[in-house]
């Protein structure tokens, strides 16, 4: 899993897989899911991220202290 914040475009990107991108769907205003050819989510884009996340989250992310945990369920 990879995280990226594009400060210039103000986009927060979470990539779950290296599979090839097939299509996107804006599931909510400014929240975009990217899918592979099997229809599985491979990434999430958050537009206008600075307006959606708290200043503490942005600070912690910039210092690589991401305030959440990740659990995989099989």
N, C-alpha and C positions, 0 to 999 in steps of 0.2 A: 504494500500500500504506500502510495506517495502523496504528499501534500505540497501544494505550491500556491503562493500568493503573488499575483501580478499587481504590483503597486500602481503602475501606470494605468492599467485598465481596470483596477479595483475588482479583480476576480479571484476568488478562492476556489481552488481545484483539488478534488480528491480523486485519485486514480486507484482503482481496485485491481486492475488487470492490464497486462500488456497486449491483450488481444486487439485485433484490428477493429477500428470504429466502423459502424455501419450506419447508424442514424441517431438522432437526438429528439428529445421531447421536452418541451417546457411544461413541467408538471404543476408549477405554480409561478406566478409572476417573478422572474429573476432566478428561478431554480430550474436547472436543466440537467436531465439524465441523459447520458450517452450509453448506447447499447451496442453489443457485438451482433454478428449475424444470426446468433441463436436467440436474440432478444434478451440477453442477460445484461444487467447494468454493469458497465465497466468503469464509469466515472460520474461524478456529480460536479457541476459548476454552479457557483453562487455568485451572481452578478451584484454589483454595488455592495460588496462584502463589508466595506467599512461602515455602512449604514445598518447592516444586519447583525454584526457581532459587537459585543461590548468592547470598550477600550482595554479592559483587562485581558480578554481573550486575545486581542491583537498583539498586546505587549507580550503575553506568555508565548504565543506562537512565534513571534519574532526572536524570542530567547530560547526556542525549542523546548518550552515547557507546556506542551499541549494539554489542556485540562480535561481530558477524557480518556477512557480506556477502550480497548478493542477486544472483542470476544468473537471467536469463530464457532459457529454451531454447525455440526454436520448432520 
